[in-house]
Amino acid sequence: MEFLILVFDVILAVLLVIVILLQKSEGGALGLGASQESFISSRSAGGFLTKATAIIATLFIITSISLTIISNQEISNTSILEKIDTEEDSSEPKIPKSE
């Protein structure tokens, strides 16, 4: 389950980058040199791309939060130092603790 959400999250991230780069910006978007008017009407393309960006960003945030929740359930609450203290080997000489 975690793997499928992770793959979906990566796909959403790539789509989000692509949709953001396709939007018309003050600097001319990707710098392709072709105007937006000749490709698609800039008003309808801007509205569609803005809505698509919002939807993809929302899905990306939801999948990222769900991945965090799933991975947080699998993490143990014990410390590494506690594990080392319990696994002491009595065959080696002990070093005195300095105070």
mmCIF file as gemmi writes it, N, C-alpha and C atoms, coordinates in Angstrom:
data_model
loop_
_atom_site.group_PDB
_atom_site.id
_atom_site.type_symbol
_atom_site.label_atom_id
_atom_site.label_alt_id
_atom_site.label_comp_id
_atom_site.label_asym_id
_atom_site.label_entity_id
_atom_site.label_seq_id
_atom_site.pdbx_PDB_ins_code
_atom_site.Cartn_x
_atom_site.Cartn_y
_atom_site.Cartn_z
_atom_site.occupancy
_atom_site.B_iso_or_equiv
_atom_site.pdbx_formal_charge
_atom_site.auth_seq_id
_atom_site.auth_asym_id
_atom_site.pdbx_PDB_model_num
ATOM 1 N N . MET Axp A 1 ? 0.824 -1.193 0 1 0 ? 1 A 1
ATOM 2 C CA . MET Axp A 1 ? 0 0 0 1 0 ? 1 A 1
ATOM 3 C C . MET Axp A 1 ? 0.87 1.26 0 1 0 ? 1 A 1
ATOM 4 N N . GLU Axp A 2 ? 1.904 1.223 0.838 1 0 ? 2 A 1
ATOM 5 C CA . GLU Axp A 2 ? 2.795 2.38 0.93 1 0 ? 2 A 1
ATOM 6 C C . GLU Axp A 2 ? 3.514 2.62 -0.399 1 0 ? 2 A 1
ATOM 7 N N . PHE Axp A 3 ? 3.886 1.543 -1.067 1 0 ? 3 A 1
ATOM 8 C CA . PHE Axp A 3 ? 4.587 1.668 -2.348 1 0 ? 3 A 1
ATOM 9 C C . PHE Axp A 3 ? 3.688 2.312 -3.407 1 0 ? 3 A 1
ATOM 10 N N . LEU Axp A 4 ? 2.42 1.913 -3.449 1 0 ? 4 A 1
ATOM 11 C CA . LEU Axp A 4 ? 1.501 2.489 -4.431 1 0 ? 4 A 1
ATOM 12 C C . LEU Axp A 4 ? 1.277 3.98 -4.183 1 0 ? 4 A 1
ATOM 13 N N . ILE Axp A 5 ? 1.141 4.355 -2.923 1 0 ? 5 A 1
ATOM 14 C CA . ILE Axp A 5 ? 0.961 5.775 -2.602 1 0 ? 5 A 1
ATOM 15 C C . ILE Axp A 5 ? 2.225 6.558 -2.95 1 0 ? 5 A 1
ATOM 16 N N . LEU Axp A 6 ? 3.381 5.951 -2.713 1 0 ? 6 A 1
ATOM 17 C CA . LEU Axp A 6 ? 4.644 6.608 -3.049 1 0 ? 6 A 1
ATOM 18 C C . LEU Axp A 6 ? 4.782 6.822 -4.551 1 0 ? 6 A 1
ATOM 19 N N . VAL Axp A 7 ? 4.431 5.828 -5.343 1 0 ? 7 A 1
ATOM 20 C CA . VAL Axp A 7 ? 4.494 5.961 -6.808 1 0 ? 7 A 1
ATOM 21 C C . VAL Axp A 7 ? 3.52 7.035 -7.276 1 0 ? 7 A 1
ATOM 22 N N . PHE Axp A 8 ? 2.311 7.032 -6.713 1 0 ? 8 A 1
ATOM 23 C CA . PHE Axp A 8 ? 1.311 8.04 -7.065 1 0 ? 8 A 1
ATOM 24 C C . PHE Axp A 8 ? 1.795 9.438 -6.68 1 0 ? 8 A 1
ATOM 25 N N . ASP Axp A 9 ? 2.477 9.542 -5.552 1 0 ? 9 A 1
ATOM 26 C CA . ASP Axp A 9 ? 3.006 10.818 -5.082 1 0 ? 9 A 1
ATOM 27 C C . ASP Axp A 9 ? 4.083 11.345 -6.026 1 0 ? 9 A 1
ATOM 28 N N . VAL Axp A 10 ? 4.942 10.485 -6.496 1 0 ? 10 A 1
ATOM 29 C CA . VAL Axp A 10 ? 6.004 10.894 -7.431 1 0 ? 10 A 1
ATOM 30 C C . VAL Axp A 10 ? 5.4 11.325 -8.767 1 0 ? 10 A 1
ATOM 31 N N . ILE Axp A 11 ? 4.398 10.585 -9.236 1 0 ? 11 A 1
ATOM 32 C CA . ILE Axp A 11 ? 3.727 10.946 -10.49 1 0 ? 11 A 1
ATOM 33 C C . ILE Axp A 11 ? 3.063 12.318 -10.353 1 0 ? 11 A 1
ATOM 34 N N . LEU Axp A 12 ? 2.409 12.547 -9.216 1 0 ? 12 A 1
ATOM 35 C CA . LEU Axp A 12 ? 1.774 13.841 -8.979 1 0 ? 12 A 1
ATOM 36 C C . LEU Axp A 12 ? 2.807 14.97 -8.932 1 0 ? 12 A 1
ATOM 37 N N . ALA Axp A 13 ? 3.968 14.708 -8.345 1 0 ? 13 A 1
ATOM 38 C CA . ALA Axp A 13 ? 5.016 15.726 -8.278 1 0 ? 13 A 1
ATOM 39 C C . ALA Axp A 13 ? 5.5 16.103 -9.673 1 0 ? 13 A 1
ATOM 40 N N . VAL Axp A 14 ? 5.696 15.111 -10.524 1 0 ? 14 A 1
ATOM 41 C CA . VAL Axp A 14 ? 6.14 15.381 -11.891 1 0 ? 14 A 1
ATOM 42 C C . VAL Axp A 14 ? 5.062 16.141 -12.662 1 0 ? 14 A 1
ATOM 43 N N . LEU Axp A 15 ? 3.803 15.718 -12.519 1 0 ? 15 A 1
ATOM 44 C CA . LEU Axp A 15 ? 2.705 16.42 -13.186 1 0 ? 15 A 1
ATOM 45 C C . LEU Axp A 15 ? 2.579 17.856 -12.706 1 0 ? 15 A 1
ATOM 46 N N . LEU Axp A 16 ? 2.777 18.063 -11.424 1 0 ? 16 A 1
ATOM 47 C CA . LEU Axp A 16 ? 2.681 19.408 -10.856 1 0 ? 16 A 1
ATOM 48 C C . LEU Axp A 16 ? 3.755 20.327 -11.442 1 0 ? 16 A 1
ATOM 49 N N . VAL Axp A 17 ? 4.949 19.81 -11.567 1 0 ? 17 A 1
ATOM 50 C CA . VAL Axp A 17 ? 6.035 20.61 -12.16 1 0 ? 17 A 1
ATOM 51 C C . VAL Axp A 17 ? 5.718 20.935 -13.615 1 0 ? 17 A 1
ATOM 52 N N . ILE Axp A 18 ? 5.225 19.968 -14.352 1 0 ? 18 A 1
ATOM 53 C CA . ILE Axp A 18 ? 4.913 20.188 -15.769 1 0 ? 18 A 1
ATOM 54 C C . ILE Axp A 18 ? 3.803 21.223 -15.93 1 0 ? 18 A 1
ATOM 55 N N . VAL Axp A 19 ? 2.733 21.083 -15.137 1 0 ? 19 A 1
ATOM 56 C CA . VAL Axp A 19 ? 1.602 22.012 -15.253 1 0 ? 19 A 1
ATOM 57 C C . VAL Axp A 19 ? 2.021 23.426 -14.863 1 0 ? 19 A 1
ATOM 58 N N . ILE Axp A 20 ? 2.857 23.545 -13.849 1 0 ? 20 A 1
ATOM 59 C CA . ILE Axp A 20 ? 3.318 24.877 -13.445 1 0 ? 20 A 1
ATOM 60 C C . ILE Axp A 20 ? 4.191 25.499 -14.522 1 0 ? 20 A 1
ATOM 61 N N . LEU Axp A 21 ? 5.046 24.704 -15.151 1 0 ? 21 A 1
ATOM 62 C CA . LEU Axp A 21 ? 5.908 25.248 -16.206 1 0 ? 21 A 1
ATOM 63 C C . LEU Axp A 21 ? 5.137 25.616 -17.47 1 0 ? 21 A 1
ATOM 64 N N . LEU Axp A 22 ? 3.993 24.99 -17.695 1 0 ? 22 A 1
ATOM 65 C CA . LEU Axp A 22 ? 3.196 25.301 -18.877 1 0 ? 22 A 1
ATOM 66 C C . LEU Axp A 22 ? 2.398 26.589 -18.733 1 0 ? 22 A 1
ATOM 67 N N . GLN Axp A 23 ? 2.217 27.062 -17.518 1 0 ? 23 A 1
ATOM 68 C CA . GLN Axp A 23 ? 1.401 28.252 -17.303 1 0 ? 23 A 1
ATOM 69 C C . GLN Axp A 23 ? 2.122 29.496 -17.813 1 0 ? 23 A 1
ATOM 70 N N . LYS Axp A 24 ? 1.323 30.43 -18.264 1 0 ? 24 A 1
ATOM 71 C CA . LYS Axp A 24 ? 1.867 31.694 -18.758 1 0 ? 24 A 1
ATOM 72 C C . LYS Axp A 24 ? 2.301 32.525 -17.555 1 0 ? 24 A 1
ATOM 73 N N . SER Axp A 25 ? 3.509 33.04 -17.632 1 0 ? 25 A 1
ATOM 74 C CA . SER Axp A 25 ? 4.018 33.857 -16.544 1 0 ? 25 A 1
ATOM 75 C C . SER Axp A 25 ? 4.45 35.208 -17.09 1 0 ? 25 A 1
ATOM 76 N N . GLU Axp A 26 ? 4.891 36.059 -16.202 1 0 ? 26 A 1
ATOM 77 C CA . GLU Axp A 26 ? 5.348 37.387 -16.608 1 0 ? 26 A 1
ATOM 78 C C . GLU Axp A 26 ? 6.572 37.294 -17.515 1 0 ? 26 A 1
ATOM 79 N N . GLY Axp A 27 ? 7.415 36.294 -17.285 1 0 ? 27 A 1
ATOM 80 C CA . GLY Axp A 27 ? 8.651 36.174 -18.04 1 0 ? 27 A 1
ATOM 81 C C . GLY Axp A 27 ? 8.518 35.357 -19.299 1 0 ? 27 A 1
ATOM 82 N N . GLY Axp A 28 ? 7.325 34.909 -19.664 1 0 ? 28 A 1
ATOM 83 C CA . GLY Axp A 28 ? 7.155 34.157 -20.9 1 0 ? 28 A 1
ATOM 84 C C . GLY Axp A 28 ? 7.199 32.664 -20.715 1 0 ? 28 A 1
ATOM 85 N N . ALA Axp A 29 ? 6.876 32.159 -19.534 1 0 ? 29 A 1
ATOM 86 C CA . ALA Axp A 29 ? 6.778 30.729 -19.229 1 0 ? 29 A 1
ATOM 87 C C . ALA Axp A 29 ? 8.116 30.032 -19.463 1 0 ? 29 A 1
ATOM 88 N N . LEU Axp A 30 ? 8.159 29.073 -20.361 1 0 ? 30 A 1
ATOM 89 C CA . LEU Axp A 30 ? 9.384 28.311 -20.585 1 0 ? 30 A 1
ATOM 90 C C . LEU Axp A 30 ? 10.367 29.036 -21.5 1 0 ? 30 A 1
ATOM 91 N N . GLY Axp A 31 ? 9.984 30.174 -21.986 1 0 ? 31 A 1
ATOM 92 C CA . GLY Axp A 31 ? 10.857 30.894 -22.894 1 0 ? 31 A 1
ATOM 93 C C . GLY Axp A 31 ? 10.892 30.258 -24.258 1 0 ? 31 A 1
ATOM 94 N N . LEU Axp A 32 ? 9.77 29.689 -24.688 1 0 ? 32 A 1
ATOM 95 C CA . LEU Axp A 32 ? 9.718 28.999 -25.964 1 0 ? 32 A 1
ATOM 96 C C . LEU Axp A 32 ? 9.682 29.95 -27.15 1 0 ? 32 A 1
ATOM 97 N N . GLY Axp A 33 ? 9.303 31.191 -26.913 1 0 ? 33 A 1
ATOM 98 C CA . GLY Axp A 33 ? 9.257 32.148 -28.006 1 0 ? 33 A 1
ATOM 99 C C . GLY Axp A 33 ? 7.919 32.186 -28.708 1 0 ? 33 A 1
ATOM 100 N N . ALA Axp A 34 ? 7.116 31.149 -28.609 1 0 ? 34 A 1
ATOM 101 C CA . ALA Axp A 34 ? 5.79 31.143 -29.221 1 0 ? 34 A 1
ATOM 102 C C . ALA Axp A 34 ? 4.805 31.763 -28.248 1 0 ? 34 A 1
ATOM 103 N N . SER Axp A 35 ? 3.901 32.563 -28.766 1 0 ? 35 A 1
ATOM 104 C CA . SER Axp A 35 ? 2.946 33.216 -27.872 1 0 ? 35 A 1
ATOM 105 C C . SER Axp A 35 ? 1.839 32.249 -27.493 1 0 ? 35 A 1
ATOM 106 N N . GLN Axp A 36 ? 1.242 32.493 -26.345 1 0 ? 36 A 1
ATOM 107 C CA . GLN Axp A 36 ? 0.156 31.648 -25.857 1 0 ? 36 A 1
ATOM 108 C C . GLN Axp A 36 ? -1.086 31.809 -26.73 1 0 ? 36 A 1
ATOM 109 N N . GLU Axp A 37 ? -1.287 32.964 -27.317 1 0 ? 37 A 1
ATOM 110 C CA . GLU Axp A 37 ? -2.489 33.205 -28.116 1 0 ? 37 A 1
ATOM 111 C C . GLU Axp A 37 ? -2.532 32.296 -29.337 1 0 ? 37 A 1
ATOM 112 N N . SER Axp A 38 ? -1.393 32.001 -29.913 1 0 ? 38 A 1
ATOM 113 C CA . SER Axp A 38 ? -1.377 31.14 -31.088 1 0 ? 38 A 1
ATOM 114 C C . SER Axp A 38 ? -1.553 29.675 -30.724 1 0 ? 38 A 1
ATOM 115 N N . PHE Axp A 39 ? -1.253 29.311 -29.522 1 0 ? 39 A 1
ATOM 116 C CA . PHE Axp A 39 ? -1.368 27.92 -29.104 1 0 ? 39 A 1
ATOM 117 C C . PHE Axp A 39 ? -2.782 27.616 -28.631 1 0 ? 39 A 1
ATOM 118 N N . ILE Axp A 40 ? -3.232 28.301 -27.607 1 0 ? 40 A 1
ATOM 119 C CA . ILE Axp A 40 ? -4.58 28.165 -27.062 1 0 ? 40 A 1
ATOM 120 C C . ILE Axp A 40 ? -4.957 29.556 -26.57 1 0 ? 40 A 1
ATOM 121 N N . SER Axp A 41 ? -6.218 29.83 -26.53 1 0 ? 41 A 1
ATOM 122 C CA . SER Axp A 41 ? -6.649 31.11 -25.975 1 0 ? 41 A 1
ATOM 123 C C . SER Axp A 41 ? -6.09 31.245 -24.569 1 0 ? 41 A 1
ATOM 124 N N . SER Axp A 42 ? -5.392 32.335 -24.296 1 0 ? 42 A 1
ATOM 125 C CA . SER Axp A 42 ? -4.672 32.462 -23.029 1 0 ? 42 A 1
ATOM 126 C C . SER Axp A 42 ? -5.614 32.498 -21.835 1 0 ? 42 A 1
ATOM 127 N N . ARG Axp A 43 ? -6.807 33.022 -21.982 1 0 ? 43 A 1
ATOM 128 C CA . ARG Axp A 43 ? -7.74 33.078 -20.856 1 0 ? 43 A 1
ATOM 129 C C . ARG Axp A 43 ? -8.246 31.676 -20.508 1 0 ? 43 A 1
ATOM 130 N N . SER Axp A 44 ? -8.644 30.884 -21.496 1 0 ? 44 A 1
ATOM 131 C CA . SER Axp A 44 ? -9.158 29.543 -21.199 1 0 ? 44 A 1
ATOM 132 C C . SER Axp A 44 ? -8.038 28.608 -20.756 1 0 ? 44 A 1
ATOM 133 N N . ALA Axp A 45 ? -6.858 28.76 -21.347 1 0 ? 45 A 1
ATOM 134 C CA . ALA Axp A 45 ? -5.733 27.918 -20.938 1 0 ? 45 A 1
ATOM 135 C C . ALA Axp A 45 ? -5.3 28.252 -19.526 1 0 ? 45 A 1
ATOM 136 N N . GLY Axp A 46 ? -5.285 29.543 -19.197 1 0 ? 46 A 1
ATOM 137 C CA . GLY Axp A 46 ? -4.906 29.955 -17.856 1 0 ? 46 A 1
ATOM 138 C C . GLY Axp A 46 ? -5.875 29.431 -16.815 1 0 ? 46 A 1
ATOM 139 N N . GLY Axp A 47 ? -7.165 29.493 -17.092 1 0 ? 47 A 1
ATOM 140 C CA . GLY Axp A 47 ? -8.165 28.998 -16.152 1 0 ? 47 A 1
ATOM 141 C C . GLY Axp A 47 ? -8.043 27.5 -15.946 1 0 ? 47 A 1
ATOM 142 N N . PHE Axp A 48 ? -7.87 26.766 -17.04 1 0 ? 48 A 1
ATOM 143 C CA . PHE Axp A 48 ? -7.75 25.308 -16.944 1 0 ? 48 A 1
ATOM 144 C C . PHE Axp A 48 ? -6.479 24.908 -16.198 1 0 ? 48 A 1
ATOM 145 N N . LEU Axp A 49 ? -5.361 25.542 -16.556 1 0 ? 49 A 1
ATOM 146 C CA . LEU Axp A 49 ? -4.102 25.188 -15.914 1 0 ? 49 A 1
ATOM 147 C C . LEU Axp A 49 ? -4.08 25.579 -14.438 1 0 ? 49 A 1
ATOM 148 N N . THR Axp A 50 ? -4.752 26.682 -14.098 1 0 ? 50 A 1
ATOM 149 C CA . THR Axp A 50 ? -4.827 27.085 -12.697 1 0 ? 50 A 1
ATOM 150 C C . THR Axp A 50 ? -5.632 26.074 -11.888 1 0 ? 50 A 1
ATOM 151 N N . LYS Axp A 51 ? -6.754 25.636 -12.443 1 0 ? 51 A 1
ATOM 152 C CA . LYS Axp A 51 ? -7.573 24.63 -11.754 1 0 ? 51 A 1
ATOM 153 C C . LYS Axp A 51 ? -6.838 23.291 -11.662 1 0 ? 51 A 1
ATOM 154 N N . ALA Axp A 52 ? -6.154 22.922 -12.733 1 0 ? 52 A 1
ATOM 155 C CA . ALA Axp A 52 ? -5.4 21.663 -12.723 1 0 ? 52 A 1
ATOM 156 C C . ALA Axp A 52 ? -4.276 21.714 -11.688 1 0 ? 52 A 1
ATOM 157 N N . THR Axp A 53 ? -3.617 22.861 -11.585 1 0 ? 53 A 1
ATOM 158 C CA . THR Axp A 53 ? -2.553 23.023 -10.588 1 0 ? 53 A 1
ATOM 159 C C . THR Axp A 53 ? -3.102 22.876 -9.181 1 0 ? 53 A 1
ATOM 160 N N . ALA Axp A 54 ? -4.253 23.489 -8.921 1 0 ? 54 A 1
ATOM 161 C CA . ALA Axp A 54 ? -4.858 23.406 -7.589 1 0 ? 54 A 1
ATOM 162 C C . ALA Axp A 54 ? -5.248 21.976 -7.248 1 0 ? 54 A 1
ATOM 163 N N . ILE Axp A 55 ? -5.822 21.261 -8.202 1 0 ? 55 A 1
ATOM 164 C CA . ILE Axp A 55 ? -6.245 19.873 -7.956 1 0 ? 55 A 1
ATOM 165 C C . ILE Axp A 55 ? -5.043 18.97 -7.734 1 0 ? 55 A 1
ATOM 166 N N . ILE Axp A 56 ? -4.039 19.091 -8.588 1 0 ? 56 A 1
ATOM 167 C CA . ILE Axp A 56 ? -2.847 18.239 -8.466 1 0 ? 56 A 1
ATOM 168 C C . ILE Axp A 56 ? -2.101 18.555 -7.174 1 0 ? 56 A 1
ATOM 169 N N . ALA Axp A 57 ? -2.011 19.832 -6.815 1 0 ? 57 A 1
ATOM 170 C CA . ALA Axp A 57 ? -1.329 20.208 -5.575 1 0 ? 57 A 1
ATOM 171 C C . ALA Axp A 57 ? -2.064 19.659 -4.356 1 0 ? 57 A 1
ATOM 172 N N . THR Axp A 58 ? -3.387 19.703 -4.371 1 0 ? 58 A 1
ATOM 173 C CA . THR Axp A 58 ? -4.172 19.155 -3.262 1 0 ? 58 A 1
ATOM 174 C C . THR Axp A 58 ? -3.966 17.648 -3.135 1 0 ? 58 A 1
ATOM 175 N N . LEU Axp A 59 ? -4.006 16.949 -4.25 1 0 ? 59 A 1
ATOM 176 C CA . LEU Axp A 59 ? -3.765 15.498 -4.22 1 0 ? 59 A 1
ATOM 177 C C . LEU Axp A 59 ? -2.348 15.175 -3.753 1 0 ? 59 A 1
ATOM 178 N N . PHE Axp A 60 ? -1.375 15.989 -4.182 1 0 ? 60 A 1
ATOM 179 C CA . PHE Axp A 60 ? 0.003 15.78 -3.769 1 0 ? 60 A 1
ATOM 180 C C . PHE Axp A 60 ? 0.159 15.947 -2.257 1 0 ? 60 A 1
ATOM 181 N N . ILE Axp A 61 ? -0.47 16.966 -1.703 1 0 ? 61 A 1
ATOM 182 C CA . ILE Axp A 61 ? -0.392 17.19 -0.256 1 0 ? 61 A 1
ATOM 183 C C . ILE Axp A 61 ? -1.065 16.055 0.505 1 0 ? 61 A 1
ATOM 184 N N . ILE Axp A 62 ? -2.215 15.589 0.012 1 0 ? 62 A 1
ATOM 185 C CA . ILE Axp A 62 ? -2.925 14.489 0.678 1 0 ? 62 A 1
ATOM 186 C C . ILE Axp A 62 ? -2.085 13.218 0.668 1 0 ? 62 A 1
ATOM 187 N N . THR Axp A 63 ? -1.479 12.894 -0.478 1 0 ? 63 A 1
ATOM 188 C CA . THR Axp A 63 ? -0.662 11.679 -0.535 1 0 ? 63 A 1
ATOM 189 C C . THR Axp A 63 ? 0.6 11.81 0.318 1 0 ? 63 A 1
ATOM 190 N N . SER Axp A 64 ? 1.179 13 0.378 1 0 ? 64 A 1
ATOM 191 C CA . SER Axp A 64 ? 2.372 13.196 1.205 1 0 ? 64 A 1
ATOM 192 C C . SER Axp A 64 ? 2.05 13.044 2.683 1 0 ? 64 A 1
ATOM 193 N N . ILE Axp A 65 ? 0.914 13.594 3.116 1 0 ? 65 A 1
ATOM 194 C CA . ILE Axp A 65 ? 0.513 13.461 4.515 1 0 ? 65 A 1
ATOM 195 C C . ILE Axp A 65 ? 0.18 12.011 4.837 1 0 ? 65 A 1
ATOM 196 N N . SER Axp A 66 ? -0.479 11.321 3.92 1 0 ? 66 A 1
ATOM 197 C CA . SER Axp A 66 ? -0.795 9.908 4.175 1 0 ? 66 A 1
ATOM 198 C C . SER Axp A 66 ? 0.469 9.054 4.243 1 0 ? 66 A 1
ATOM 199 N N . LEU Axp A 67 ? 1.475 9.366 3.42 1 0 ? 67 A 1
ATOM 200 C CA . LEU Axp A 67 ? 2.751 8.645 3.51 1 0 ? 67 A 1
ATOM 201 C C . LEU Axp A 67 ? 3.424 8.89 4.856 1 0 ? 67 A 1
ATOM 202 N N . THR Axp A 68 ? 3.333 10.112 5.353 1 0 ? 68 A 1
ATOM 203 C CA . THR Axp A 68 ? 3.907 10.423 6.655 1 0 ? 68 A 1
ATOM 204 C C . THR Axp A 68 ? 3.207 9.655 7.757 1 0 ? 68 A 1
ATOM 205 N N . ILE Axp A 69 ? 1.898 9.578 7.7 1 0 ? 69 A 1
ATOM 206 C CA . ILE Axp A 69 ? 1.13 8.845 8.719 1 0 ? 69 A 1
ATOM 207 C C . ILE Axp A 69 ? 1.442 7.361 8.667 1 0 ? 69 A 1
ATOM 208 N N . ILE Axp A 70 ? 1.5 6.79 7.46 1 0 ? 70 A 1
ATOM 209 C CA . ILE Axp A 70 ? 1.788 5.355 7.33 1 0 ? 70 A 1
ATOM 210 C C . ILE Axp A 70 ? 3.194 5.029 7.828 1 0 ? 70 A 1
ATOM 211 N N . SER Axp A 71 ? 4.182 5.845 7.462 1 0 ? 71 A 1
ATOM 212 C CA . SER Axp A 71 ? 5.555 5.563 7.881 1 0 ? 71 A 1
ATOM 213 C C . SER Axp A 71 ? 5.745 5.81 9.372 1 0 ? 71 A 1
ATOM 214 N N . ASN Axp A 72 ? 4.984 6.726 9.945 1 0 ? 72 A 1
ATOM 215 C CA . ASN Axp A 72 ? 5.09 7.012 11.373 1 0 ? 72 A 1
ATOM 216 C C . ASN Axp A 72 ? 4.578 5.844 12.214 1 0 ? 72 A 1
ATOM 217 N N . GLN Axp A 73 ? 3.643 5.081 11.689 1 0 ? 73 A 1
ATOM 218 C CA . GLN Axp A 73 ? 3.115 3.93 12.408 1 0 ? 73 A 1
ATOM 219 C C . GLN Axp A 73 ? 4.126 2.789 12.463 1 0 ? 73 A 1
ATOM 220 N N . GLU Axp A 74 ? 5.022 2.73 11.487 1 0 ? 74 A 1
ATOM 221 C CA . GLU Axp A 74 ? 5.992 1.64 11.413 1 0 ? 74 A 1
ATOM 222 C C . GLU Axp A 74 ? 7.261 1.905 12.209 1 0 ? 74 A 1
ATOM 223 N N . ILE Axp A 75 ? 7.469 3.129 12.673 1 0 ? 75 A 1
ATOM 224 C CA . ILE Axp A 75 ? 8.684 3.481 13.4 1 0 ? 75 A 1
ATOM 225 C C . ILE Axp A 75 ? 8.532 3.061 14.852 1 0 ? 75 A 1
ATOM 226 N N . SER Axp A 76 ? 9.55 2.403 15.389 1 0 ? 76 A 1
ATOM 227 C CA . SER Axp A 76 ? 9.499 1.997 16.788 1 0 ? 76 A 1
ATOM 228 C C . SER Axp A 76 ? 9.86 3.177 17.684 1 0 ? 76 A 1
ATOM 229 N N . ASN Axp A 77 ? 9.366 3.133 18.907 1 0 ? 77 A 1
ATOM 230 C CA . ASN Axp A 77 ? 9.586 4.234 19.836 1 0 ? 77 A 1
ATOM 231 C C . ASN Axp A 77 ? 10.794 4.011 20.739 1 0 ? 77 A 1
ATOM 232 N N . THR Axp A 78 ? 11.561 2.963 20.501 1 0 ? 78 A 1
ATOM 233 C CA . THR Axp A 78 ? 12.732 2.708 21.328 1 0 ? 78 A 1
ATOM 234 C C . THR Axp A 78 ? 13.941 3.418 20.741 1 0 ? 78 A 1
ATOM 235 N N . SER Axp A 79 ? 14.814 3.828 21.621 1 0 ? 79 A 1
ATOM 236 C CA . SER Axp A 79 ? 16.014 4.535 21.211 1 0 ? 79 A 1
ATOM 237 C C . SER Axp A 79 ? 17.121 3.548 20.87 1 0 ? 79 A 1
ATOM 238 N N . ILE Axp A 80 ? 18.028 3.955 20.02 1 0 ? 80 A 1
ATOM 239 C CA . ILE Axp A 80 ? 19.176 3.117 19.686 1 0 ? 80 A 1
ATOM 240 C C . ILE Axp A 80 ? 20.05 2.937 20.923 1 0 ? 80 A 1
ATOM 241 N N . LEU Axp A 81 ? 20.167 3.972 21.727 1 0 ? 81 A 1
ATOM 242 C CA . LEU Axp A 81 ? 20.983 3.873 22.937 1 0 ? 81 A 1
ATOM 243 C C . LEU Axp A 81 ? 20.404 2.845 23.915 1 0 ? 81 A 1
ATOM 244 N N . GLU Axp A 82 ? 19.086 2.744 23.987 1 0 ? 82 A 1
ATOM 245 C CA . GLU Axp A 82 ? 18.472 1.739 24.85 1 0 ? 82 A 1
ATOM 246 C C . GLU Axp A 82 ? 18.787 0.334 24.341 1 0 ? 82 A 1
ATOM 247 N N . LYS Axp A 83 ? 18.805 0.161 23.047 1 0 ? 83 A 1
ATOM 248 C CA . LYS Axp A 83 ? 19.136 -1.153 22.477 1 0 ? 83 A 1
ATOM 249 C C . LYS Axp A 83 ? 20.59 -1.516 22.765 1 0 ? 83 A 1
ATOM 250 N N . ILE Axp A 84 ? 21.5 -0.549 22.712 1 0 ? 84 A 1
ATOM 251 C CA . ILE Axp A 84 ? 22.91 -0.821 22.969 1 0 ? 84 A 1
ATOM 252 C C . ILE Axp A 84 ? 23.116 -1.199 24.431 1 0 ? 84 A 1
ATOM 253 N N . ASP Axp A 85 ? 22.431 -0.527 25.347 1 0 ? 85 A 1
ATOM 254 C CA . ASP Axp A 85 ? 22.563 -0.835 26.771 1 0 ? 85 A 1
ATOM 255 C C . ASP Axp A 85 ? 22.098 -2.249 27.087 1 0 ? 85 A 1
ATOM 256 N N . THR Axp A 86 ? 21.06 -2.715 26.419 1 0 ? 86 A 1
ATOM 257 C CA . THR Axp A 86 ? 20.549 -4.06 26.692 1 0 ? 86 A 1
ATOM 258 C C . THR Axp A 86 ? 21.403 -5.142 26.04 1 0 ? 86 A 1
ATOM 259 N N . GLU Axp A 87 ? 22.184 -4.794 25.057 1 0 ? 87 A 1
ATOM 260 C CA . GLU Axp A 87 ? 22.992 -5.771 24.342 1 0 ? 87 A 1
ATOM 261 C C . GLU Axp A 87 ? 24.458 -5.762 24.781 1 0 ? 87 A 1
ATOM 262 N N . GLU Axp A 88 ? 24.754 -5.38 26 1 0 ? 88 A 1
ATOM 263 C CA . GLU Axp A 88 ? 26.139 -5.355 26.475 1 0 ? 88 A 1
ATOM 264 C C . GLU Axp A 88 ? 26.696 -6.774 26.53 1 0 ? 88 A 1
ATOM 265 N N . ASP Axp A 89 ? 27.946 -6.895 26.127 1 0 ? 89 A 1
ATOM 266 C CA . ASP Axp A 89 ? 28.62 -8.188 26.136 1 0 ? 89 A 1
ATOM 267 C C . ASP Axp A 89 ? 29.474 -8.261 27.404 1 0 ? 89 A 1
ATOM 268 N N . SER Axp A 90 ? 29.22 -9.26 28.211 1 0 ? 90 A 1
ATOM 269 C CA . SER Axp A 90 ? 29.925 -9.368 29.492 1 0 ? 90 A 1
ATOM 270 C C . SER Axp A 90 ? 31.317 -9.973 29.344 1 0 ? 90 A 1
ATOM 271 N N . SER Axp A 91 ? 31.695 -10.48 28.174 1 0 ? 91 A 1
ATOM 272 C CA . SER Axp A 91 ? 33.003 -11.097 28.001 1 0 ? 91 A 1
ATOM 273 C C . SER Axp A 91 ? 34.121 -10.057 27.865 1 0 ? 91 A 1
ATOM 274 N N . GLU Axp A 92 ? 33.792 -8.844 27.493 1 0 ? 92 A 1
ATOM 275 C CA . GLU Axp A 92 ? 34.789 -7.793 27.362 1 0 ? 92 A 1
ATOM 276 C C . GLU Axp A 92 ? 34.919 -7.05 28.681 1 0 ? 92 A 1
ATOM 277 N N . PRO Axp A 93 ? 36.139 -6.585 28.993 1 0 ? 93 A 1
ATOM 278 C CA . PRO Axp A 93 ? 36.306 -5.825 30.243 1 0 ? 93 A 1
ATOM 279 C C . PRO Axp A 93 ? 35.545 -4.497 30.157 1 0 ? 93 A 1
ATOM 280 N N . LYS Axp A 94 ? 35.033 -4.091 31.298 1 0 ? 94 A 1
ATOM 281 C CA . LYS Axp A 94 ? 34.271 -2.845 31.349 1 0 ? 94 A 1
ATOM 282 C C . LYS Axp A 94 ? 35.193 -1.671 31.588 1 0 ? 94 A 1
ATOM 283 N N . ILE Axp A 95 ? 34.916 -0.578 30.938 1 0 ? 95 A 1
ATOM 284 C CA . ILE Axp A 95 ? 35.688 0.65 31.126 1 0 ? 95 A 1
ATOM 285 C C . ILE Axp A 95 ? 35.032 1.438 32.245 1 0 ? 95 A 1
ATOM 286 N N . PRO Axp A 96 ? 35.815 1.886 33.212 1 0 ? 96 A 1
ATOM 287 C CA . PRO Axp A 96 ? 35.202 2.65 34.301 1 0 ? 96 A 1
ATOM 288 C C . PRO Axp A 96 ? 34.607 3.955 33.789 1 0 ? 96 A 1
ATOM 289 N N . LYS Axp A 97 ? 33.495 4.336 34.366 1 0 ? 97 A 1
ATOM 290 C CA . LYS Axp A 97 ? 32.83 5.578 33.964 1 0 ? 97 A 1
ATOM 291 C C . LYS Axp A 97 ? 33.454 6.735 34.719 1 0 ? 97 A 1
ATOM 292 N N . SER Axp A 98 ? 33.765 7.79 34.008 1 0 ? 98 A 1
ATOM 293 C CA . SER Axp A 98 ? 34.338 8.968 34.658 1 0 ? 98 A 1
ATOM 294 C C . SER Axp A 98 ? 33.214 9.869 35.119 1 0 ? 98 A 1
ATOM 295 N N . GLU Axp A 99 ? 33.427 10.497 36.271 1 0 ? 99 A 1
ATOM 296 C CA . GLU Axp A 99 ? 32.374 11.356 36.818 1 0 ? 99 A 1
ATOM 297 C C . GLU Axp A 99 ? 32.783 12.784 36.84 1 0 ? 99 A 1
